[in-house]
Amino acid sequence: MEAFNPAELPELLKLYYRRLFPYAQYYRWLNYGGVIKNYFQHREFSFTLKDDIYIRYQSFNNQSDLEKEMQKMNPYKIDIGAVYSHRPNQHNTVKLGAFQAQEKELVFDIDMTDYDDVRRCCSSADICSKCWTLMTMAIRIIDRALKEDFGFKHRLWVYSGRRGVHCWVCDESVRKLSSAVRSGIVEYLSLVKGGQDVKKKVHLSEKIHPFVRKSINIINKYFEEYALVDQDILGSKESCDKILALVPETIHDELQQLFQKHHGSLQRWELLKKVVKYPNDIKNDKCGPWLEWEIMLQYCFPRLDINVSKGINHLLKSPFSVHPKTGRISVPIDLQKVDQFDPFTVPTISSICRELDAISTNEEEKVENKAESDIKHRTRDYKKTSLGPYVKVFEQFLENLDKSRKGELLKKSDLQRDF
């Protein structure tokens, strides 16, 4: 992927919002088939402009208004907020306390920086193929729970454009959930707890919840390659000490001695599993088979930003936003191909604008060689670029939403029919 030059961003954004942004699908998503009057009009949008100028409480009448404003403002970042009781752009005219967030998708934000205490390859905003596996596991674990444990059907996973992923759960019933229920769901999905000063962040009891078991089953598929080979979590004294800090004192010394005699993460992990299972100290009753699971979860389990999920009025970066630092587009992720998703092959705004330029030049030459009437109806510009496949993933998600909505309407009409 070619290097992105931030100095080019203003010009690139003009072209992107004029010819490449998938407005029709975007509006179709946030309008939800016009579920209630003014649903789209009451939705908050926030734009971050050049030089970090931040504008909240934007709202639009329709797709055309949204297009015009985005093409006029060329936002560096777009955030989507809640559906409010009144139009957000009129919030200053409403009585104090009357302007209330009423509905929003249930959203999740997973950021790689929250794993800095357990990844050895990168830190801060940096990512590489070795640590991206954390996001793959996060999507698999959270998505399975949302689908199977909660029965949520419409889950849109999106790459943030830099170092993380977002999930938008869009079922109609979910959009109406209270903050308290959202908090309950995100608490259920959280196992890693405690700040920087807390060494041991996962505590399991003898009664292992099915959610934990199923999460461990997913982590197991990745653990050896990710944690023991790529991250080499037992490869140095410093990293061994981090893991020894998570085990009971009764087996601490025994493990420390074994780690000094044997080298390499794979060997040391096998030793740890044996000692956990058959400790030399028979009086040890604190150490159960769940200890190795606690370590696996601390190193691999998703770390959610709880506040993003529980607040109805919380803003979250919009799909198809452009990340101003990397130039990468915030694209939907195909759940059928999560393992193949590579953030480094995601199109940048520079690459798709160059693709479009090349195609436009080509088309102009064809026009000169053909009669105007022979020119086929122009296909959507994004379809001609590497953004096309990602818009297709989004369209498939919208198709499923439409089918579900039509099914619900049929059910309602059948129930109301007099026989």
C-alpha positions in Angstrom: 0.0 0.0 0.0 1.5 3.3 -1.0 2.5 5.9 1.6 -0.1 8.4 2.6 0.8 12.1 2.6 -1.4 14.1 5.2 -0.6 17.3 3.3 -2.7 16.0 0.4 -5.7 15.3 2.6 -7.8 18.5 1.9 -7.8 17.9 -1.8 -8.3 14.2 -1.6 -11.3 14.6 0.8 -13.0 16.9 -1.8 -12.8 14.2 -4.4 -13.7 11.4 -1.9 -16.9 13.2 -0.7 -17.8 14.2 -4.2 -17.4 10.9 -6.0 -16.6 8.0 -3.8 -18.5 8.2 -0.5 -21.4 5.7 -0.6 -24.2 8.1 0.4 -27.2 6.0 -0.7 -26.2 3.0 1.4 -25.2 5.2 4.3 -28.6 7.0 4.3 -30.4 3.7 3.9 -28.7 2.4 7.0 -29.3 5.3 9.3 -32.9 5.8 8.1 -33.8 2.2 8.8 -36.7 2.2 6.3 -38.2 5.3 8.0 -39.1 3.2 11.1 -40.6 6.3 12.7 -41.2 9.8 11.3 -38.1 12.0 11.6 -35.8 9.1 12.6 -33.0 10.3 10.4 -33.7 14.0 10.9 -33.3 13.5 14.7 -29.9 11.8 14.4 -26.8 13.6 15.6 -23.7 13.9 13.4 -20.5 15.4 14.5 -17.8 16.7 12.1 -14.1 17.2 12.9 -12.7 19.7 10.4 -9.1 20.7 9.5 -7.1 22.0 12.5 -9.3 20.0 14.9 -12.3 22.2 14.6 -15.1 20.2 16.2 -18.8 20.6 15.4 -21.4 18.7 17.3 -25.2 18.5 17.0 -25.4 18.5 13.2 -28.6 17.0 11.7 -30.0 16.8 8.2 -33.4 16.5 6.5 -32.5 13.9 4.0 -29.7 12.2 2.0 -29.3 15.3 -0.3 -28.8 17.7 2.6 -26.2 15.4 4.2 -24.3 15.1 0.8 -24.3 18.9 0.3 -23.0 19.6 3.8 -20.3 16.9 3.7 -19.1 18.2 0.3 -19.1 21.7 1.6 -17.3 21.0 4.9 -15.0 18.1 3.8 -14.8 16.7 7.4 -11.5 15.0 8.5 -13.6 12.8 10.7 -17.3 11.9 11.0 -18.9 10.7 14.2 -22.5 9.3 14.6 -24.5 9.9 17.7 -27.9 9.1 19.0 -31.5 9.7 17.7 -32.8 12.6 19.9 -36.2 13.8 21.0 -35.7 16.9 18.9 -33.6 17.8 15.9 -30.0 18.1 17.1 -29.3 21.3 15.1 -32.2 22.9 17.1 -31.1 21.7 20.5 -30.4 25.3 21.7 -34.0 26.3 21.1 -35.4 23.4 23.3 -36.3 23.8 26.9 -33.5 22.8 29.3 -33.7 19.1 30.0 -36.2 18.4 27.2 -33.5 17.5 24.6 -32.9 13.8 25.3 -31.0 10.9 23.5 -33.7 8.3 22.8 -32.2 5.6 20.6 -28.9 4.4 19.3 -27.3 1.2 18.1 -25.5 -0.7 20.8 -21.8 -0.1 20.0 -18.5 -1.5 21.0 -15.0 0.0 20.7 -11.9 -2.1 20.9 -8.6 -0.3 20.8 -5.2 -1.9 20.5 -3.6 0.6 23.0 -5.6 -1.1 25.8 -3.4 -4.2 25.2 -0.1 -2.4 25.7 0.6 -4.3 28.9 0.5 -7.7 27.1 1.8 -7.1 23.6 5.5 -7.1 23.0 5.7 -6.2 19.3 4.2 -2.7 19.3 2.9 0.0 21.6 0.6 3.0 21.6 -0.9 3.7 18.1 1.4 1.2 16.3 0.1 -2.1 15.0 1.6 -5.0 13.1 0.5 -8.4 11.7 1.7 -10.0 15.0 -0.6 -8.1 17.3 -3.6 -7.7 14.9 -4.5 -11.3 15.9 -5.8 -9.7 19.1 -8.5 -7.9 17.0 -9.3 -11.1 15.2 -9.9 -12.9 18.5 -11.9 -10.0 19.8 -14.3 -10.0 16.9 -14.7 -13.8 17.1 -15.4 -13.8 20.9 -17.7 -10.8 21.0 -19.6 -11.6 17.8 -20.3 -15.2 18.9 -21.7 -13.9 22.3 -23.8 -11.2 20.7 -25.2 -13.7 18.2 -25.6 -16.9 20.4 -25.9 -15.6 24.0 -28.1 -12.5 23.2 -29.7 -13.4 19.9 -28.7 -10.2 18.2 -28.9 -10.5 14.4 -27.6 -7.4 12.8 -24.0 -6.8 13.7 -21.8 -4.5 11.7 -18.0 -4.8 12.4 -15.9 -1.9 11.1 -12.1 -1.3 11.1 -11.4 2.0 12.7 -8.8 3.0 10.1 -5.8 2.8 12.5 -5.5 0.5 15.5 -8.9 -1.0 16.4 -12.4 -2.2 15.5 -15.9 -1.0 16.2 -19.1 -3.0 16.3 -22.6 -1.6 15.6 -25.5 -3.8 16.8 -28.5 -2.5 14.8 -31.5 -4.7 15.7 -34.6 -2.5 16.2 -35.1 -3.8 19.8 -31.4 -3.2 20.6 -31.6 0.5 19.5 -34.2 1.1 22.2 -32.2 -0.3 25.1 -31.6 1.8 28.2 -28.2 2.7 29.5 -28.7 0.3 32.4 -29.3 -2.7 30.0 -26.3 -1.6 27.8 -24.1 -1.6 30.9 -25.3 -5.1 31.9 -24.4 -6.4 28.4 -21.0 -4.9 28.4 -20.3 -6.1 31.9 -21.2 -9.6 30.8 -18.7 -9.3 28.0 -15.9 -8.0 30.2 -13.5 -10.3 32.0 -10.3 -8.2 32.0 -10.6 -5.7 34.9 -8.3 -3.3 36.6 -6.0 -0.5 35.6 -2.2 -0.3 35.1 -1.4 -0.9 38.7 -3.4 -4.1 38.9 -1.2 -7.1 37.9 -3.8 -9.8 37.8 -6.8 -8.7 35.8 -8.8 -11.9 35.4 -10.2 -13.9 38.2 -12.2 -17.1 37.6 -14.0 -19.3 40.1 -14.3 -23.1 40.1 -17.7 -22.7 38.4 -16.7 -21.7 34.9 -19.5 -19.9 33.1 -20.3 -21.2 29.5 -19.3 -17.8 28.1 -15.8 -18.2 29.5 -15.5 -21.8 28.2 -16.6 -20.7 24.7 -14.2 -17.8 24.7 -11.4 -20.1 25.7 -12.3 -22.4 22.9 -11.8 -19.5 20.4 -8.5 -18.3 22.1 -7.2 -21.9 21.9 -7.2 -21.8 18.1 -4.9 -18.8 18.1 -2.9 -19.0 21.4 0.2 -21.0 20.4 0.9 -19.1 17.2 -0.1 -15.7 18.6 1.1 -15.8 22.2 3.9 -18.3 22.3 5.4 -17.8 18.8 4.7 -14.3 17.6 4.6 -12.5 21.0 7.0 -15.0 22.7 5.2 -14.2 26.1 7.7 -16.4 28.0 10.8 -15.6 26.0 12.6 -13.3 28.4 13.1 -12.9 32.1 11.0 -9.7 32.1 8.0 -11.4 30.3 8.3 -14.5 32.6 8.2 -12.3 35.6 4.9 -10.8 34.3 3.3 -14.2 34.1 4.8 -15.4 37.5 3.1 -12.4 39.1 -0.2 -14.0 38.1 0.3 -17.4 39.7 -0.2 -18.3 43.4 2.8 -18.1 45.7 2.6 -21.8 46.3 3.8 -22.6 42.8 5.7 -19.4 42.2 9.2 -20.7 43.2 8.8 -24.1 41.5 7.9 -22.4 38.2 10.7 -19.9 38.5 13.3 -22.7 38.9 11.8 -24.6 35.9 11.8 -21.4 33.7 15.5 -21.0 34.5 16.3 -24.5 33.3 14.2 -24.5 30.2 14.0 -21.8 27.5 11.5 -20.7 24.9 7.9 -19.9 25.3 6.5 -23.2 24.0 8.5 -25.3 26.5 7.9 -23.0 29.4 4.1 -22.9 28.7 4.0 -26.7 28.8 5.8 -26.7 32.1 3.4 -24.2 33.5 0.4 -26.3 32.5 1.9 -29.4 34.2 2.7 -27.5 37.4 -0.7 -26.0 37.5 -2.3 -29.4 37.1 0.1 -31.3 39.4 1.7 -28.9 41.9 4.5 -30.4 44.1 2.9 -28.7 47.1 0.0 -31.0 48.0 -1.5 -28.4 50.4 -2.0 -26.1 47.5 -5.7 -25.6 47.1 -5.7 -22.2 45.4 -4.4 -23.5 42.1 -7.0 -25.1 39.8 -7.0 -25.9 36.1 -8.6 -22.5 35.6 -5.2 -20.7 36.3 -3.9 -21.3 32.8 -7.2 -20.0 31.5 -6.8 -16.8 33.6 -3.4 -16.1 32.0 -4.8 -16.9 28.5 -7.7 -14.5 29.0 -5.5 -11.8 30.4 -3.3 -11.9 27.3 -5.9 -12.5 24.6 -9.4 -11.6 25.8 -11.1 -8.5 24.3 -10.7 -5.2 26.2 -13.8 -3.1 25.7 -14.2 0.6 26.3 -17.2 0.3 28.7 -18.2 4.0 28.5 -18.6 3.9 24.7 -21.1 1.0 25.0 -23.3 2.1 27.9 -23.9 5.8 27.0 -26.8 6.3 24.5 -25.5 9.8 23.7 -21.9 8.6 23.1 -20.5 9.4 19.7 -18.6 6.8 17.6 -16.6 7.2 14.4 -18.6 6.6 11.3 -18.0 3.8 8.8 -16.4 5.1 5.6 -14.6 7.9 7.6 -11.0 8.6 6.6 -8.4 8.3 9.3 -6.4 11.6 9.1 -3.2 10.0 10.3 -3.1 6.8 8.2 -5.4 7.9 5.3 -7.1 4.5 5.6 -10.8 4.2 5.1 -12.9 2.9 8.0 -14.3 -0.1 6.2 -16.8 -2.8 7.1 -15.3 -6.2 7.9 -16.7 -9.4 6.3 -17.5 -11.7 9.2 -17.0 -14.7 6.8 -13.4 -13.6 6.3 -12.3 -12.3 9.7 -9.1 -14.3 9.7 -8.1 -12.9 6.2 -8.8 -9.3 7.1 -5.6 -7.3 6.9 -5.6 -3.7 8.0 -2.5 -3.0 5.9 -4.3 -3.8 2.6 -7.3 -1.5 3.5 -7.5 1.2 0.8 -6.2 4.6 1.6 -7.9 7.8 0.4 -4.8 8.4 -1.8 -4.9 5.0 -3.4 -8.6 5.1 -4.3 -8.4 8.7 -5.6 -5.5 7.7 -7.8 -7.4 4.7 -9.0 -10.4 7.0 -9.9 -8.1 9.4 -11.7 -6.6 6.6 -13.8 -10.1 5.3 -14.6 -11.5 8.8 -15.4 -8.6 9.5 -17.8 -9.3 6.1 -19.5 -13.0 6.9 -19.8 -12.4 10.3 -21.3 -10.3 8.7 -24.0 -13.1 6.2 -24.7 -15.6 9.1 -24.9 -13.5 10.8 -27.6 -13.5 7.6 -29.6 -17.3 6.8 -29.3 -20.5 8.6 -30.0 -22.1 9.9 -26.7 -25.2 7.7 -27.1 -23.0 4.6 -27.0 -21.7 5.4 -23.6 -23.2 3.1 -21.0 -24.8 4.5 -17.9 -21.9 5.3 -15.5 -21.5 2.8 -12.8 -21.0 4.2 -9.3 -17.4 5.5 -9.0 -16.5 3.6 -5.8 -17.3 0.3 -7.6 -14.4 1.0 -10.0 -11.9 1.3 -7.1 -10.6 -1.1 -4.3 -13.3 0.5 -2.0 -16.0 -1.5 -4.0 -15.7 -4.9 -2.2 -16.1 -3.2 1.2 -19.2 -1.3 0.1 -20.5 -4.7 -1.0 -20.1 -6.1 2.5 -22.0 -3.1 3.8 -24.8 -3.6 1.2 -25.1 -7.3 2.2 -25.6 -6.2 5.8 -28.3 -3.7 4.7 -30.0 -6.4 2.7 -30.3 -8.6 5.8 -31.6 -5.6 7.8 -34.3 -5.0 5.1 -35.4 -8.7 5.0 -35.7 -8.8 8.7 -37.7 -5.6 8.8 -40.1 -6.8 6.1 -40.5 -10.1 8.0 -41.4 -8.2 11.2 -44.0 -6.1 9.3 -45.5 -9.3 7.8 -45.8 -10.8 11.3 -47.5 -7.7 12.6 -50.0 -7.5 9.8 -50.8 -11.3 10.2 -51.4 -10.7 13.9 -53.7 -7.8 13.3 -55.7 -9.5 10.6 -59.3 -10.5 11.5 -60.1 -14.1 10.5 
